[in-house]
Amino acid sequence: MGDIVNLNKLRKKNTLLKSKAQAKENRVHFGLTKAQKNTNRLLLEKNQKNHSGKKRVKADLREVPPENNN
């Protein structure tokens, strides 16, 4: 015969497990302080500016005027 299970305790245990899982997701999503978020944002902007300044620009040959050979 199977074990006797108290359904109220089982429900509470399941609720606790779900709330712990939700708390873990929230820590990942909302875990940074405002100062850390601002620092990360500023570093990202700085890196993007630095990176975009080093991009090569392809010369479009159609825009170059033809040379005049007289």
Summary of the structure (lengths in Angstrom):
residues: 70
radius of gyration: 30.3
end to end distance: 106.8
largest distance: 106.8
contacts: 95
relative contact order: 0.05
helix: 66%
strand: 0%
